[in-house]
């Protein structure tokens, strides 16, 4: 019928028109604020854009960011923490300087808090049960910021509640060897209270080691020898200097693992399985409480017993003794005991990550991640707000260029503000669990800036070997703050350096442990990672970290007056991180140099040969396969470098470059073996797992040899040595295969 023909023609015309609109949408060139759908564009790093970004990163704006961020305490899941979530969303959605998108991702996680109704207390109790001395429950209110209602009482997060009481002993750092030394001295540890100092081992390990020897409770303090260069007079501490006041107490998480305790390997979202509390592992087994060194002096300087070893002595102004119990001529009666009353409670709380995204114009499916955690124990001006202040300034500058339409990166950039890091890297771990596959397949690198500025002497970077070259390239082009005309690179090399067989004297990159949010990215996902900060001159201080770490004295004025007056070091970190972000997101060829792994592998191999070779030979274990595997990797890394160099001289096909870039990106994943360390949660990178053995070689091999050393051939311990050796060899051969031309198997 005629009307059907008319209808058909009408529908056909509409379809044709719709198809034309769709084709036109993708065919018409876009403005800079719309990503292109093709990888064929030759877009490369624009040095003018790089110079513009370096010039626009403003020290004053970073200072004002820090003032706002640290204005109030912002413990994870607190109302102020939620206010900062909204602040980040507002900044990243700003029409003039915002990003393409911003979103908060919320997780319900298990956190630990002291009871407000029943505060934790440490008392000295006389023989009749009367309290004859009490330690301070709060820090001294020296600036008016330490006494507010939102200042959390010092406590050991995740330590169990309980009220143990016993004679006091001094156990140095609370290592396993320290407790064995006390036993060697004939000290009965059963039922005692152990006084330990920070350092030596992780916080939670002190309680674990103590419990193994029958200790009933643990106290932890910061010795002024470890943090204040021996100074302890109030006139020589904050607010008169950067040193910690005697009442200062370092808070912290005592949980062994990272991530939400109830949902290991699963994101803490409503659909996930949660462990029963009775089945959760990793919490301290006995009540634990941190105290200030003012209170530690009262306890330690009245102890009885044998003089502590010289290496156990500190700077409290007395000779440290081991105990047990107090001396009869001291301030307390000899039969007085220490009571530790802990009333911590576990609570399910909501904690959010905030993500801001700039979509890549050419390769939007390749991500450069830049992250910093948001939560703090109190005001947290240094930890972590110095990093967040830099994060906000970097995103402002890049967002402004984006909104003006003058720039869009080749690859996508993801800015992240992690929640609940202080409780055990929770936000970043939940993120890696929820988006595991996508991140593993698409992430180029992870850049972490937690504490941006510890002090203002020099840059300090930790990272995996492939990131070394991009860090060096960035720092050579940025002027160092302070007098003189040195680059950050040249200043850095004065403080931390090493001799490289390939390059001569270069700045030394530290390795990545598990101290911040890079941990799940490198250990769990196998993503090339780095951590950037400005730090102090190690020749001028013995402090293990900046003195007010995790205390109520970590305030804006502390940073403004003592750590970085003028905020030039914050600006230097912003410029370094900004240059690295642009080089990773915009460069046609990824600036990751996998051949730099060869030096690390060669040094690990030489250590194994020199320090373990004879021992292994006694048990008929050959390092031959390991030697061959390292040589294979070296050869393939060099060959890949040569192929890249050849392509860079011509006009390569972008798809060919993309394949090479993927080889560079995926190399780190080839070192993962999720079954290598079944006793270590999340650790699967066979080169950077926790090393407990004394030999600086492949950690699994080092640890296994350390455990097997005193056992007979044929034992399970020596079988584990062989297994760990095979794991390393297989990983190295897999890495070498990853670097071969993609057409080769």
ZIQUI-V295978 format. One record per residue. N is the residue number from 1. PSI is psi as a letter, one per 40 degrees, with the letter a starting at -180 (999 if undefined). Layout:
BEGIN
((N/PSI) (N/PSI))
END
This chain:
BEGIN
((1/i) (2/d) (3/d) (4/d) (5/d) (6/d) (7/d) (8/d) (9/d) (10/d) (11/d) (12/d) (13/d) (14/d) (15/d) (16/d) (17/d) (18/d) (19/d) (20/d) (21/d) (22/d) (23/d) (24/d) (25/d) (26/d) (27/d) (28/h) (29/h) (30/i) (31/i) (32/e) (33/e) (34/h) (35/i) (36/i) (37/e) (38/i) (39/e) (40/e) (41/i) (42/e) (43/h) (44/i) (45/h) (46/h) (47/d) (48/d) (49/d) (50/d) (51/d) (52/d) (53/d) (54/d) (55/d) (56/e) (57/h) (58/h) (59/d) (60/d) (61/d) (62/d) (63/d) (64/d) (65/d) (66/d) (67/d) (68/d) (69/d) (70/e) (71/d) (72/i) (73/i) (74/g) (75/i) (76/h) (77/e) (78/i) (79/d) (80/d) (81/d) (82/d) (83/d) (84/d) (85/d) (86/d) (87/d) (88/d) (89/d) (90/d) (91/d) (92/e) (93/e) (94/h) (95/d) (96/d) (97/e) (98/a) (99/a) (100/d) (101/i) (102/i) (103/i) (104/h) (105/h) (106/h) (107/i) (108/h) (109/i) (110/h) (111/i) (112/h) (113/i) (114/i) (115/h) (116/d) (117/d) (118/g) (119/i) (120/h) (121/i) (122/h) (123/i) (124/h) (125/h) (126/i) (127/d) (128/e) (129/e) (130/i) (131/h) (132/e) (133/i) (134/h) (135/i) (136/h) (137/d) (138/i) (139/i) (140/h) (141/g) (142/d) (143/e) (144/e) (145/e) (146/e) (147/e) (148/i) (149/d) (150/e) (151/h) (152/h) (153/i) (154/h) (155/i) (156/h) (157/h) (158/e) (159/i) (160/i) (161/i) (162/i) (163/f) (164/i) (165/h) (166/i) (167/i) (168/h) (169/i) (170/h) (171/f) (172/b) (173/e) (174/f) (175/i) (176/d) (177/d) (178/d) (179/d) (180/d) (181/d) (182/d) (183/d) (184/d) (185/e) (186/e) (187/h) (188/h) (189/e) (190/h) (191/e) (192/i) (193/h) (194/h) (195/h) (196/i) (197/i) (198/i) (199/i) (200/d) (201/i) (202/i) (203/d) (204/d) (205/d) (206/d) (207/d) (208/d) (209/d) (210/d) (211/d) (212/d) (213/e) (214/e) (215/i) (216/d) (217/i) (218/h) (219/i) (220/h) (221/i) (222/h) (223/h) (224/d) (225/d) (226/e) (227/d) (228/e) (229/f) (230/e) (231/i) (232/e) (233/h) (234/d) (235/e) (236/e) (237/i) (238/h) (239/e) (240/e) (241/a) (242/e) (243/i) (244/h) (245/i) (246/d) (247/e) (248/h) (249/h) (250/h) (251/i) (252/i) (253/h) (254/e) (255/h) (256/d) (257/a) (258/i) (259/i) (260/h) (261/d) (262/e) (263/f) (264/h) (265/e) (266/i) (267/i) (268/g) (269/i) (270/d) (271/e) (272/i) (273/h) (274/h) (275/i) (276/i) (277/d) (278/e) (279/e) (280/h) (281/i) (282/e) (283/i) (284/h) (285/e) (286/i) (287/h) (288/i) (289/h) (290/i) (291/i) (292/i) (293/e) (294/d) (295/d) (296/d) (297/d) (298/d) (299/d) (300/d) (301/e) (302/e) (303/i) (304/a) (305/a) (306/i) (307/h) (308/i) (309/i) (310/d) (311/e) (312/e) (313/i) (314/a) (315/f) (316/e) (317/f) (318/i) (319/h) (320/h) (321/i) (322/d) (323/a) (324/i) (325/i) (326/i) (327/i) (328/d) (329/e) (330/a) (331/e) (332/i) (333/i) (334/d) (335/e) (336/i) (337/i) (338/h) (339/h) (340/h) (341/h) (342/h) (343/f) (344/i) (345/i) (346/h) (347/i) (348/h) (349/i) (350/h) (351/i) (352/i) (353/i) (354/h) (355/h) (356/h) (357/h) (358/h) (359/h) (360/i) (361/d) (362/d) (363/g) (364/e) (365/e) (366/h) (367/h) (368/h) (369/h) (370/h) (371/i) (372/i) (373/i) (374/d) (375/i) (376/i) (377/d) (378/b) (379/d) (380/f) (381/d) (382/d) (383/h) (384/e) (385/d) (386/d) (387/d) (388/d) (389/d) (390/d) (391/d) (392/d) (393/d) (394/d) (395/d) (396/d) (397/d) (398/d) (399/d) (400/d) (401/d) (402/d) (403/d) (404/e) (405/e) (406/e) (407/i) (408/h) (409/i) (410/d) (411/i) (412/i) (413/h) (414/h) (415/h) (416/h) (417/h) (418/i) (419/i) (420/f) (421/d) (422/e) (423/e) (424/f) (425/f) (426/d) (427/d) (428/d) (429/d) (430/d) (431/d) (432/d) (433/d) (434/d) (435/f) (436/d) (437/d) (438/d) (439/d) (440/d) (441/d) (442/e) (443/h) (444/d) (445/i) (446/h) (447/h) (448/h) (449/g) (450/c) (451/h) (452/d) (453/h) (454/d) (455/a) (456/f) (457/d) (458/i) (459/i) (460/h) (461/h) (462/i) (463/i) (464/i) (465/d) (466/d) (467/e) (468/d) (469/d) (470/d) (471/d) (472/d) (473/d) (474/d) (475/d) (476/e) (477/e) (478/h) (479/h) (480/i) (481/i) (482/a) (483/i) (484/i) (485/f) (486/i) (487/i) (488/d) (489/d) (490/d) (491/d) (492/d) (493/d) (494/d) (495/d) (496/h) (497/i) (498/i) (499/h) (500/h) (501/d) (502/d) (503/e) (504/a) (505/h) (506/i) (507/i) (508/h) (509/h) (510/i) (511/i) (512/h) (513/b) (514/f) (515/e) (516/a) (517/e) (518/d) (519/d) (520/d) (521/d) (522/d) (523/d) (524/d) (525/e) (526/f) (527/h) (528/h) (529/i) (530/i) (531/h) (532/h) (533/i) (534/i) (535/a) (536/i) (537/h) (538/d) (539/e) (540/e) (541/i) (542/e) (543/h) (544/e) (545/i) (546/i) (547/d) (548/e) (549/h) (550/f) (551/i) (552/e) (553/e) (554/g) (555/i) (556/d) (557/d) (558/d) (559/d) (560/d) (561/d) (562/d) (563/d) (564/g) (565/h) (566/e) (567/f) (568/d) (569/d) (570/d) (571/d) (572/d) (573/d) (574/d) (575/d) (576/d) (577/d) (578/d) (579/d) (580/d) (581/d) (582/d) (583/d) (584/d) (585/d) (586/d) (587/h) (588/d) (589/h) (590/h) (591/f) (592/h) (593/g) (594/d) (595/e) (596/e) (597/d) (598/d) (599/d) (600/d) (601/d) (602/d) (603/d) (604/d) (605/d) (606/d) (607/d) (608/d) (609/d) (610/d) (611/e) (612/e) (613/d) (614/d) (615/d) (616/d) (617/d) (618/d) (619/f) (620/f) (621/h) (622/h) (623/e) (624/d) (625/d) (626/d) (627/d) (628/d) (629/d) (630/d) (631/d) (632/d) (633/d) (634/d) (635/d) (636/d) (637/d) (638/d) (639/d) (640/d) (641/d) (642/d) (643/d) (644/d) (645/d) (646/d) (647/d) (648/d) (649/e) (650/a) (651/g) (652/i) (653/h) (654/d) (655/d) (656/d) (657/d) (658/d) (659/d) (660/d) (661/d) (662/d) (663/d) (664/d) (665/d) (666/e) (667/d) (668/d) (669/d) (670/e) (671/e) (672/h) (673/h) (674/e) (675/e) (676/d) (677/g) (678/d) (679/e) (680/h) (681/h) (682/e) (683/h) (684/e) (685/h) (686/e) (687/d) (688/e) (689/i) (690/h) (691/h) (692/e) (693/i) (694/e) (695/h) (696/g) (697/a) (698/h) (699/d) (700/d) (701/d) (702/d) (703/d) (704/d) (705/d) (706/d) (707/d) (708/e) (709/d) (710/e) (711/i) (712/i) (713/i) (714/e) (715/i) (716/d) (717/d) (718/d) (719/d) (720/d) (721/d) (722/d) (723/d) (724/d) (725/d) (726/d) (727/d) (728/d) (729/d) (730/d) (731/d) (732/d) (733/d) (734/d) (735/d) (736/d) (737/d) (738/d) (739/e) (740/i) (741/h) (742/d) (743/e) (744/i) (745/999))
END
